[in-house]
Amino acid sequence: MEKNIKIFHWLPRLMCILAIFFISLFAADSFSAGLTIWQQLGAFAIHLIPSFVLIILLLIAWKWEFIGGLIFILIGLGLSPFVYIQNYQMNHSVWMSLGIIASITMPFVIVGILFIISNCFKKKYSKN
């Protein structure tokens, strides 16, 4: 059973790091011709603000799994309608917009659920 605890301890952390890295990749579109290097670096830093916020939330979840899990679930579910509407207005495709939701916001819902499961495992088996 200790192996399951270790798996559920590391799985949400690793998934969250990968999801944050994926979100961070979108900041690369801030580099474009016609701007100075300082303007590009400034735009890049601004595009990374969501990643910095997610890193802070990961640090919170790392220490307090249940609270962090709830925060990630709320962020994932709370941002889904906004991301869906934004993408639907651009591409007018329900399925494409749902695919974008599945790849951008749902990983954080899954991470939140895994943090809560990890917390439950640890509480259940630390009493024994």
Buried (B, 14 or more C-beta within 10 A) or exposed (E): EEEEBEEBBEBBBEBBBEBBEEBBEEBEEBBEEEEEEEEBEEBBEEBBEBBEEBBEBBEBBBEBBBBBBBBBBEBBBEBBEEBBEEBBEEEEEEEEBBEBBEEBBBBBBBBBBBBBBBBBBBEEEEEE
